[in-house]
Amino acid sequence: MISATMHAGPSTLADLRKAGIISSQEIVAAIDVYLRDPTAGPYRFSSGHNLDVVAVVADVAKTGKTMFGVGRQDKAYRNAVTAAVMTAQPTPAEY
C-alpha cells in the first residue's frame, strides 16, 4: 500500500502542467527560448523547476528517435521537441 505522503517519483512536465504547477504558456516559452537559442541553458519555470531543453532534445537523438523537420522553424520539428519536453522530468524546485 502506498501512503498519501509517499511520492511516486519525479513528475513529468505534463504532470506538473496538469496539476497547475507549470502553465502551458511557460512550456511554450521554454520551447521558444530553445528554438531561438539552443545554447541558452536550462529554462527556469516560475515554480522554481528547471528543464534543460537542449539535454532533452539530445536524449531523444541518442535513443534513435528522429527529430522531424529540416530546421528549427519547421512545425514537425517543434512538435517533436514539444512531445519530448512534455515527457521530461524537470529538476524540482528547491525551497
C-alpha positions as CSV (number, residue, x, y, z in Angstrom):
1,M,0.0,0.0,0.0
2,I,1.3,3.5,-0.9
3,S,1.0,6.2,1.7
4,A,-0.6,9.5,0.7
5,T,2.6,11.2,1.7
6,M,4.9,9.0,-0.5
7,H,6.0,10.4,-3.8
8,A,5.7,8.1,-6.8
9,G,8.8,9.6,-8.3
10,P,9.7,12.7,-10.3
11,S,6.8,14.2,-12.2
12,T,6.9,14.9,-15.9
13,L,6.4,18.3,-17.3
14,A,2.9,17.1,-18.4
15,D,2.1,16.0,-14.9
16,L,3.1,19.4,-13.5
17,R,1.1,21.2,-16.1
18,K,-1.9,19.1,-15.4
19,A,-1.5,19.8,-11.6
20,G,-1.4,23.6,-12.4
21,I,2.2,23.9,-11.1
22,I,3.6,24.9,-14.5
23,S,1.4,26.7,-17.1
24,S,1.1,25.9,-20.8
25,Q,2.4,29.4,-21.6
26,E,5.6,28.7,-19.6
27,I,6.1,25.5,-21.6
28,V,5.6,27.3,-24.9
29,A,8.1,30.0,-23.7
30,A,10.7,27.3,-22.7
31,I,10.4,25.8,-26.2
32,D,10.6,29.2,-27.9
33,V,13.8,30.0,-26.0
34,Y,15.3,26.7,-27.1
35,L,14.3,27.2,-30.7
36,R,15.7,30.8,-30.8
37,D,18.9,29.9,-28.9
38,P,19.8,26.3,-28.3
39,T,22.7,27.4,-26.1
40,A,20.5,29.4,-23.7
41,G,20.8,26.8,-20.9
42,P,18.2,25.4,-18.6
43,Y,14.8,27.1,-18.5
44,R,13.6,28.1,-15.0
45,F,9.8,28.0,-14.5
46,S,8.1,30.3,-12.1
47,S,7.5,27.3,-9.8
48,G,11.3,27.0,-9.5
49,H,11.5,23.9,-11.6
50,N,14.3,23.8,-14.2
51,L,14.4,22.0,-17.5
52,D,17.4,21.7,-19.9
53,V,15.6,21.5,-23.2
54,V,18.9,21.0,-25.0
55,A,19.6,17.9,-23.0
56,V,16.0,16.6,-23.6
57,V,16.4,17.0,-27.3
58,A,19.9,15.4,-27.2
59,D,18.4,12.4,-25.3
60,V,15.8,11.9,-28.0
61,A,18.5,11.9,-30.6
62,K,20.5,9.3,-28.6
63,T,17.5,6.9,-28.5
64,G,17.4,6.9,-32.3
65,K,14.1,8.7,-32.5
66,T,14.0,11.1,-35.3
67,M,13.5,14.8,-34.8
68,F,11.3,15.5,-37.8
69,G,11.8,18.5,-40.0
70,V,14.7,20.3,-41.6
71,G,15.1,23.3,-39.3
72,R,14.1,24.9,-36.0
73,Q,11.2,26.8,-37.7
74,D,9.7,23.6,-39.0
75,K,6.3,22.7,-37.4
76,A,7.1,19.0,-37.3
77,Y,10.4,19.7,-35.5
78,R,8.6,21.9,-33.0
79,N,6.0,19.2,-32.4
80,A,8.7,16.6,-31.8
81,V,10.5,18.9,-29.3
82,T,7.2,19.6,-27.6
83,A,6.5,15.9,-27.2
84,A,9.9,15.3,-25.8
85,V,9.7,18.2,-23.4
86,M,6.3,17.1,-22.1
87,T,7.6,13.7,-21.1
88,A,10.8,15.1,-19.5
89,Q,11.3,15.3,-15.7
90,P,12.4,18.8,-14.7
91,T,14.7,19.4,-11.8
92,P,12.4,20.0,-8.8
93,A,12.1,23.4,-7.2
94,E,14.3,23.9,-4.1
95,Y,12.6,25.6,-1.2
